[in-house]
Amino acid sequence: MIPVSGVDGKRVAVLGLGRSGLSAARALRAGGAEVLAWDDGAKGRAAAEAEGVGIVDLSRTGALEGVDMLITSPGIPHLYPAPHKVIAAAHEAGVPVDNDIGLFFRSLGRSEWQDLDTPPRVIAVTGSNGKSTTSALIAHLLAENGTPVQLAGNIGRGILDIDPPVDGEVIVLELSSYQTELARALTPDVAVFTNLSPDHLDRHGGLGGYFAAKRRLFAEGGSDRAVIGVDEPEGAFLAGQMSEGVGDGRLIRVSVGRKLTGPGWSVCARKGFLAEWRKDRQVASIDLRDVAGLPGVHNHQNACSAYAAVRALALSPRGIEKSFHSFQGLPHRSQRVAEIGGVIFVNDSKAANVDAAAKALSAFGQVRWICGGLEKDGGLEALKPALGSVVKAYVIGRDAADFALKIGAVEAEICTSMAVAVARAAAEAKPGEVVLLAPAAASFDQYDNFEKRGEDFVTQVESLPR
């Protein structure tokens, strides 16, 4: 646990008692705060009460009187589409609102850390797609090359639940827009921006608000080094804002599909080869085509971002290349589940938006595509350029018929359930083809989360006759 600094003797309210909320309550109490907690669900309140956390209905009039700070969980809206009533009350009362990420960064540099020969460093990763894979890959590369590391945030452990860092340790954080938007302190040593595509638009009031939430990781305090994917206009804009000049070595630009020129520092991947350029000279090259855990151009982008982040901490290109080959990938992200009769089954349940699904489709040749679910804002139009690899679509979800009409460029079968979709795709697939779950939609119409959806896919594949 990381006890929170600067809260001794203060009254702190915690709203939302899931993983991050409970860990925040523990860390605040460890830092000497009096904690008042609330969750709109009985299950969350019961979990907190079991740990001795005081439960107070923060939605009652006057409940925030005497409270010094409100800590809220990332899933609770604080602005769009409308602020939660407790957060609105905090705004009205002038009570500062923060989250566990902000608490973590304000607690960095505790007195006992000063005794370490090499202080802990933080790499923080944000972006629309590839955050989890990039974060896990960074942690893997560091660990394989002898650096102590912990992985936390939106992946792995809650940030305040990590162990006190040891000498020379690196903390790798995956941060969603929900987390970066509200944190009052964001000061990593290395900040990574993978890419941007429309997502969570209702939560952020549109694409501009979504990008602004991501941008805060770089603007709110600033990092020593910035790794920025520049293939979208927003990334190019952000890189321009972060740079002090064309040769600024604090910025590492990342691209897939094109060479980045100039005297600065860049990492790019073209036709399966990663190249690092510094001062108009290529200093390293890695063949990614045979790295089993990183298939497809979208994973090559993840590889470039992770490579750049650990190069910023002085890992060697040779050590990184060797460690790429031992990376197994993450569940639900281009996860190869099985090969049956020459047909490969791939679980990319995390491809919950159009851009991620398009990248997943582009990674394979002949695809039997399982798609559908709760459609997100922005529509499905951007999928169409990636549909050339699709032999047939098998559509799941409560609104499967409507979803199928919107992808009308390919043959589609209304399956509704995962069991039917997997059975039909497996029955029709030919050797050499890929049955790919890449929904291009949220899971909440049928599942609690994308993990449950992916697990259902795996279960159905495992039940197929061999």
FILUMFI-257931 format. One record per residue (C-alpha): residue in one letter; x, y, z. Coordinates in steps of 0.001 Angstrom, whole numbers, plus 500000, padded with zeros to 6 digits. Example, Ala and Ser with C-alpha at 12.3 -4.5 7.8 and 13.67 -1.06 7.14 Angstrom:
BEGIN
A512300495500507800S513670498940507140
END
This chain:
BEGIN
M500000500000500000I501045503596499330P499798505755502242V498476509104501030S500572512117501971G499227515410503278V495922514132504684D496768513542508349G493888514819510472K491701515732507482R488173514536506729V488064512940503282A484938511608501576V485187508692499131L482450508195496513G482319504770494845L483605501668496613G484815499411493859R488462498457493461S489870501986493231G487532503436495850L488296500806498465S492037501057497890A491793504851498161A489921504547501456R492602502218502850A495457504459501716L493788507595503073R493294505970506470A496928504833506411G497868508465505800G495952509578508891A492709510805507302E489223510354508694V487359508650505838L483631508945505109A482557506631502288W479501506037500143D478452503848497221D475055503905495538G475094500095495583A474607498008498714K477384495609497682G480022498354497660R478874499708501024A478985496236502559A482543495658501308A483691498920502887E481889498264506163A483606494872506354E486919496747506398G485778499150509086V485278502134506771G482640504571507989I479580504707505712V477816508062505308D475158508868502719L477016511649500926S473936512532498879R472157513922501960T471959517687502300G474885518916504374A476769515597504231L479892517314502864E480006519901505637G483463519863507196V484855517623504441D488274518693503120M488307516641499916L486118514288497854I487736511290496128T485652509721493380S485962506527491373P486720506894487638G483421505416486439I481327508110488125P480518511088485840H481698514426487198L480774516694484254Y479201514981481212P476590513802480477A475710515145483956P477670515192487206H476732512750489949K474690514582492574V477401514180495225I480031515638492900A477671518462491976A477227519153495694A481020519189496153H481353521714493328E478671523870494946A480332523663498371G483836524331497038V485128520907498121P488085519811495927V487442516636493889D490251514207493032N490779510492492323D493190507746493328I495608508627490512G495913512169491798L496431510854495330F499203508576494109F501140511311492353R500794513699495290S502241510958497508L505328510290495378G508658511179496967R507781510134500499S510594510679503003E511558506995503164W512072506937499382Q514903509422499765D517072506649501206L516992504751497889D520054505016495614T517796505215492532P514386506796493231P511302505066491802R510252506158488326V506810506126486712I505814505382483115A502185506317482407V500366505146479253T497179506579477780G495427506612474388S492375505033472784N493626501595471731G496562499479472792K496993500960476278S496807497630478072T499092495768475685T501593498633475626S501611498883479432A501991495120479905L504703495007477258I506651497826478940A506465495967482255H507564492750480540L510538494396478833L511700495959482076A511332492761484096E513091490645481461N516005493072481516G516440493012485273T514493496097486363P512050495661489265V508604496717488086Q504971496934489164L501998497240486790A498931499110488012G496158501613487283N493577500539484736I495342497164484504G496646494917487246R496441496323490769G494819499485492021I497485502181492061L497387502753495824D497471498994496491I500954498522495033D503868497637497288P506229500408498421P508765500560495576V512276499206496033D515527500740494820G515479501393491067E511900500170490599V509666501375487776I505892501698488195V503989501281484924L500494502777484862E497756502299482305L495503505361482545S492090505753480950S490579509100480000Y488295508748483020Q491393508706485240T493463511414483551E490529513817483239L490093514355486967A493483513679488616R494797516886490199A498419515739489910L499964513907486936T503762513848487012P505183510646485468D508807510404484374V507716509080480967A504261509725479487V503003507673476514F500174508549474099T499404505620471794N496696506943469451L493264508528469367S489950507362467923P486367508250468922D485350506621472220H483495507562475410L482114510623473622D479075510966475887R481308510980478978H483573513723477609G481098515868475704G482521514952472290L485864514135470674G487469517406471749G486706516728475394Y487966513162475038F491280514367473602A491539517071476257A491247514388478954K494128512436477408R496208515590476910R496153516333480654L498701513548481225F501230515710479376A500061519178480438E499256518731484134G502747518947485598G504560517504482608S506807514477482196D510574514300481702R510039512372478465A507035512110476150V506350509240473739I503623510292471314G501957508457468434V501651510998465621D499576509122463038E496407511057463965P496074514858463879E495617515010467644G498881513169468275A500753515396465824F499272518444467555L500254517143470999A503812516395469848G504098519909468481Q502957521337471797M505448519259473775S508480520009471608E510818522946472194G512350522496468750V512985520033465933G515823518310467783D514204518176471239G515391514855472694R512702514837475386L510113513906472758I509971510545470955R507567510447468011V506006507106467061S504450506071463733V503426502952461867G503471502949458082R505814505873457502K509333506962458253L509660509958460534T512401512285459325G514331515097460955P516958515580463644G514721514481466510W514124511074468128S511593508728466558V510511505086466431C508515503774463489A507400500455462022R507072499794458301K506307496431456689G506940494618459965F510284496253460832L510740498577463800A513379501262463369E514758503799465835W516074507076464424R518066509744466254K519543512870464697D518752511682461148R520539508368461730Q519071504878462191V520444503439465414A518461500174465715S516149497854463764I513996494911464899D512038492417462769L508580492167464360R507066489764461847D507901486640463844V506991488033467268A504034485748468023G502649487856470879L502378491003468742P500511490180465500G499331492896463129V500076496542462476H498179497693465573N500438495566467756H503475496887465916Q502345500322467053N502176498989470611A505671497571470181C506987500943468976S505443502799471916A506773500298474453Y510203500259472796A510390504060472944A509315504168476596V511985501755477794R514641503286475533A513903506514477402L515084504603480499A518218503441478618L517376499781477952S519436498383475079P517878497591471675R519307494071471785G517790493354475200I514439494727474046E514444492607470877K515100489405472805S512330490218475289F509773490902472537H509857487218471629S508972486053475144F505917488326475402Q502749486229475400G500222489000474845L497152489663476975P493837487835477229H491079489295475027R493569491220472866S494504489351469672Q494597486241471875R495100483064469884V492735480599471538A493012477461469394E493651475987465975I491117473359464897G491331471694461530G493547474447460155V491178477206461373I492598479679463889F490323481145466598V491297484591467931N489740486433470885D489934490234470576S486980491058472802K488792494255473858A488205495589470307A485114497338471618N485234500349469314V485334500734465554D488997501690465273A490194498752467384A488034496308465429A489305497669462098K492888497160463229A492128493629464412L490517492763461044S493523494166459195A495876491840461057F494532488716459355G493731487406455869Q490454485530455433V488271486296458456R485033484829459805W484097487848461908I482070487682465132C480859491186465875G478065493211467461G476869494411470828L476016497816472217E476890500265469452K478962503294470477D478623506898469349G480144507645465958G478551504823463965L480227502045461981E481203503913458820A484918503870459663L484878500049459622K484223499782455899P487844500127454661A488812497128456838L486061494784455653G487943493463452627S489341490586454671V485903489496455938V484472486338454361K481317486545456469A480085488285459624Y478282486507462469V476444489165464471I475693488913468185G473889491228470593R470341492284471338D470294494592468308A472093492162465999A469756492758463044D470282496522463143F474054496096463538A474143493731460540L472365496288458356K474966498926459210I477903496748458103G475988495816454946A479069495584452690V479642491945453747E477470488855454055A476081488681457583E474188486110459620I472105487109462644C473247484857465482T472425486963468578S474276484657471014M477985483822471211A477241480096471232V475420480266467903A478007482595466347V480974480385467239A479192477211466126R478150478698462765A481547480276462069A483362477050462956A481041474977460764E481618477193457721A485300478091458161K487890476564455833P491537475734456613G493644478869456564E490807481117457710V490532482923461060V487452483047463281L487902486440464957L485921487961467811A486352491721467335P482960493156468316A483360496860467406A480827497477470203A480480497534473955S479493494360475785F476916495691478230D473831494536476343Q474740490907477124Y477783490854479443D479096492671482515N482307493608480680F484493492736477708E486346490123479772K483150488122480323R482396488345476598G485868487069475728E485622484285478272D482348483163476695F484046483062473283V486893480954474692T484420478598476397Q482478478111473165V485666477451471173E486880474937473745S483585473067473446L483958472573469673P484626469029468480R488271468335467667
END
